[in-house]
Amino acid sequence: MDDRRDLTHDRRDPTHDPGVRIEVRHLAGSPDLELLADGAADVVWLDSGLPDGAPVVAAERAAWSVLAVTDGPFATWFRHEQRQAVLDVAPAALAWFGPSRTSDEPAFAVLDVLLARTPRLPEPVAGCGFALGWVGFLGYELGRESGGPDRTAADHPDADLRFVDRAVVTGPDGTSWALALVADTEPDASAANRVWLEEATALPTRPDVVDVPPGLPAVPAQGRVTRAAYEAAVETCRREIREGNAFQVCLTTAFAVPGLEARVAPGTDPHLVEYLRLRAADPVPFGAYLRLGTLRVASRSPERFLRITADGVVTAEPIKGTRRRVADPVADAAVRADLAASAKDRAENVMIVDLLRNDLLRTAVPGSVHVDRLCAVETYTSVHQLVSTVSAVLPAGASRAATVRAAFPPGSMAGAPKSSATAIADRLEGAPRGVYSGAVGYFSASGAVDLSVVIRTLVTVVDDDGRVLARTLGAGGAVTWSSDPADEADEVETKTRSVLGGVGAVARW
């Protein structure tokens, strides 16, 4: 790791090498993914699900789940930490990525090179864009590379992506397949992956979402600032907007979540058990569980950041405008109608749609950017929300890393104009956001990309012995000139409920 070579000088155009391919095994029934996740050192589970009655368009977003394990023979680790790009390359992957090394280069520049050197592979399962590749997260502070505040994350990397050669994918009807990479030039690594495929086909099956521990008594999750301080910050945002420094500012805060004793069997990942509790209570299209080194991420995000198909069609689906659901059906319908008619919420959404149109146009074919849906109401277990869809087409051979960088951080978590809005928010928040407000997902070897916005997400940092050092839940909302500070604080509380309620906590300012 002392080799401080420039990573961006070793770029090549991706080509399909017939000697490198994905072998596939169909799995009978629904495999026990919890068992598979527990058996791996590090894991990225991109976990789609929806409640009964969810809108059809949401069902299309939630069609596929991916559970990728990071301990295969080709596994390679890229992280960006304290402005350093660190690459740990498995011996079997040296021909593609070169030796392990460290540099001072920007994260997106290094990612561009790594994607260019990743073997191009066709989608192994029809309809599923994931063809192995890079999985993990891009933290909010990487926005400094595209004009955002100059910060780094406090206690974990700004990005952690793993090249994975083993995964299980599950389709919309519950059918699952095991995928593994093989290369003619690496017979030992390929043999090991074929053994793993046979082990995966022998996994026991289980019904989805069972054996979830019961609800826990509520304990307080203490806010980083008081409610009064948050409301005062909303007023400051409004002054900045009045002075013409922004149109909309995404102002966030965080809540410290107590470590809760998990009632699980010895040797079981307690954070995974917590995640299973969350997914049972609140199915969403972009759920995710990441166990990466000393970091645990349990996300219940309903929001897609960017999807890029293998042939270069880009889709963004920003959410702006949220209402808490109520138990009475008549009253709940009234809440939904109020959101649909809200001039303030629609204005928030339209501002971000315009921002995303500009972000996508930076790398898209001119004239290809379109708004496919504007301010549609979608209903989930705990909330109603306004969702829009923006699409574009990339030129042939366009860099996926450049497209993501041009839109990063997600506009719905930034504000408009993005550079001034993020500067205002950073000054008021006074702390890095870390994983929260960034993106989680994959850069597939097929050229496809799918990334969610990291919202409604519990982020836990542990020490080498597994003891919890920090557990936080970020939450916030868009501030416009018409914002009411008390209403904005209420919205923050609403956005914490789906996660905190699942782990036996409640927000306290």
Disulfide bonds with the S-S distance in Angstrom:
none
